[in-house]
Amino acid sequence: MANATIAPGASREEWTQAGGKAGDAAAAAGEMASHAASAVGAMARQAVTGIGQQADDLTARAGSEIERLGDLLSENTPHDGMLGTASQAVAHSVQRGGRYLEEAKLSGTSAMITELVRQHPVAAIFAGFAAGFLVSRALRD
């Protein structure tokens, strides 16, 4: 502001002081904004942690229910012959899948899912579309 004119009656020193005070006020406002942003970030981290715990709990509960479904399949399907062999294999697979979800929870499966998506990207896209379609159908009804 070399070309700025000073108001009549105000000295350069008064303008310098006013500029310094304005700079101090701006710095204080910036510091307050920084603290507010930090507090918001901390609250967001706490919320995400809570959501992650809830997701793990829901996944474990779903795994338990899937394992119970495998138990029901095992009990209520034939045990003998070719049909029995196939139905028991399916029941045991469902039980193992449920047990895995119950123990690994969502946080343990995320790395596995990430690796599967990297290995099979096209199949992952189709699976995502299918899941979205099924969820939208369930929510519409």
C-alpha positions in Angstrom: 0.0 0.0 0.0 2.7 2.4 -1.0 0.3 4.6 -2.9 -2.3 4.8 -0.1 -3.1 8.2 1.3 -3.4 8.7 5.0 -6.6 10.3 6.3 -6.3 13.8 7.6 -5.3 13.9 11.2 -4.0 10.3 11.4 -0.3 9.7 11.5 1.7 7.0 9.9 2.3 5.5 13.3 -1.4 5.3 14.0 -2.0 3.5 10.7 0.9 1.1 11.5 -0.6 0.4 14.9 -4.1 -0.2 13.3 -2.6 -2.4 10.7 -0.8 -4.4 13.4 -4.0 -4.8 15.4 -5.8 -5.9 12.3 -3.1 -8.5 11.7 -3.2 -9.7 15.3 -7.0 -10.0 15.0 -6.7 -12.0 11.7 -4.1 -14.3 13.3 -6.3 -14.8 16.4 -9.3 -15.6 14.1 -7.1 -18.1 12.1 -6.0 -19.8 15.3 -9.6 -20.1 16.5 -10.6 -21.6 13.1 -7.7 -24.0 13.4 -8.8 -25.1 16.9 -12.4 -25.5 15.7 -11.3 -27.6 12.7 -9.1 -29.7 15.0 -12.1 -30.3 17.3 -14.3 -31.2 14.4 -11.7 -33.6 13.2 -11.5 -35.3 16.6 -15.2 -35.6 16.8 -15.3 -37.1 13.3 -12.6 -39.6 14.3 -14.6 -40.6 17.3 -17.8 -41.0 15.2 -15.9 -43.2 12.7 -14.5 -45.3 15.4 -18.0 -45.8 16.9 -19.4 -46.6 13.5 -16.6 -49.1 12.9 -17.3 -50.8 16.2 -21.0 -51.0 15.3 -20.2 -52.4 11.9 -18.0 -55.0 13.5 -20.8 -55.9 15.9 -23.4 -56.2 13.1 -21.0 -58.3 11.0 -20.4 -60.6 13.9 -24.1 -60.9 14.5 -24.8 -61.6 10.9 -22.0 -64.2 10.9 -23.6 -65.9 13.8 -27.0 -66.0 12.0 -25.4 -67.4 8.9 -23.7 -70.1 10.9 -27.0 -70.9 12.5 -28.5 -71.1 9.0 -25.8 -73.6 8.1 -26.7 -75.7 11.1 -30.4 -75.7 10.1 -29.4 -76.7 6.6 -27.3 -79.5 8.0 -30.1 -80.8 10.2 -33.0 -80.5 7.7 -31.4 -81.8 4.5 -30.7 -85.4 3.5 -27.5 -87.0 4.8 -27.3 -90.0 2.6 -26.6 -90.5 -1.1 -25.4 -88.0 -3.7 -28.0 -85.4 -2.7 -27.0 -85.8 1.0 -23.3 -85.3 0.2 -24.0 -82.2 -1.8 -26.4 -80.7 0.7 -24.1 -81.4 3.6 -21.2 -79.8 1.7 -23.3 -76.7 1.2 -24.3 -76.6 4.8 -20.7 -76.9 6.0 -19.6 -74.1 3.6 -22.4 -71.9 5.0 -21.3 -72.7 8.5 -17.7 -71.9 7.8 -18.5 -68.7 6.1 -20.7 -67.6 9.1 -18.0 -68.6 11.5 -15.4 -66.6 9.6 -17.6 -63.5 9.5 -18.3 -63.9 13.2 -14.7 -64.1 14.1 -13.1 -61.7 11.6 -15.9 -59.1 11.7 -15.9 -56.3 9.1 -12.5 -54.9 10.0 -10.9 -58.3 9.4 -12.6 -58.8 6.0 -11.8 -55.4 4.5 -8.2 -56.4 3.6 -9.5 -59.7 2.1 -12.1 -57.8 0.1 -9.6 -55.2 -1.1 -7.3 -58.0 -2.4 -10.2 -59.8 -4.1 -11.2 -56.5 -5.9 -7.6 -56.0 -7.0 -7.4 -59.6 -8.4 -10.9 -59.5 -10.0 -11.9 -55.9 -10.8 -14.6 -56.7 -13.4 -16.3 -59.3 -11.2 -16.2 -56.8 -8.3 -17.9 -54.1 -10.4 -20.7 -56.6 -11.3 -21.0 -57.7 -7.7 -21.3 -54.0 -6.7 -24.0 -53.4 -9.2 -25.9 -56.6 -8.1 -25.6 -55.6 -4.4 -26.8 -52.1 -5.2 -29.7 -53.5 -7.2 -30.7 -55.8 -4.4 -30.5 -53.1 -1.7 -32.6 -50.7 -3.8 -35.2 -53.4 -4.3 -35.3 -54.2 -0.6 -35.6 -50.5 0.3 -38.3 -50.0 -2.3 -40.6 -52.7 -0.9 
